[in-house]
Amino acid sequence: MALVAATAFFFVERDRVAGKWKTSLTVSGLVTLIAAVHYFYMRDVWVATGTSPTVFRYIDWLLTVPLLMIEFYLILSAVTKVPAGVFWRLLIGTIAMLGFGYAGEAGWMDAKMAFIPSMAAWFYIIWEIFRGEASQINAGLANANVQKAYKTMTLLVTVGWSIYPLGYFFGYFMGSQDPVMLNVIYNVADFWNKIAFGVVIWAAAVADSE
């Protein structure tokens, strides 16, 4: 329900910000909307079977997590020209991270072996937003609102997204899969990361527009 409420908030607030920010807020609303719909499905799977709804969760992530990463590109594009390579590097790194994660959770690969390339892709994303071209573009901006939003978003990706590998670790590395622990950690991570990401962008958009 928090995701549904966040969706309504982001879509309504589009009318409050300048045109250059509307795409970013639209994407934020789409992220929380997609997640909310999938959580209704995941709730039903959990209640009916008592198993972790892995397939629905990864369908959600394959749609929403790349959109979240693209937000780095969008907020920079709102105030300056950004090369397309930034977009594609963030997108490909995210898909690789999710792809190996799903392969491990779905049993296509050994869970521990899949964890390694998935983490490597996450570290690549971290490097890109902290030391790569996107970071260099942000450092050269005169727009304090975008710079602040960018730095907060990097913190979310570094600290907030670390909850996901922790869930994977506790779910698959502790001798036997614990679906309750897995679901609780993943649910908290989605609540924090998807809503907070949008709120950070909204705050920057409002401040810049006003």
Secondary structure, DSSP 8 states (H G I E B T S, - for coil): -HHHHHHHHHHHHGGGS-HHHHHHHHHHHHHHHHHHHHHHHHHHHHHHH-S--HHHHHHHHHHHHHHHHHHHHHHHHTTS---HHHHHHHHHHHHHHHHHHHHHHTTSS-HHHHHHHHHHHHHHHHHHHHHSHHHHHHHT---HHHHHHHHHHHHIIIIITTHHHHHHHHHHSSSS--HHHHHHHHHHHHHHHHHHHHHHHHHHHHHHH-
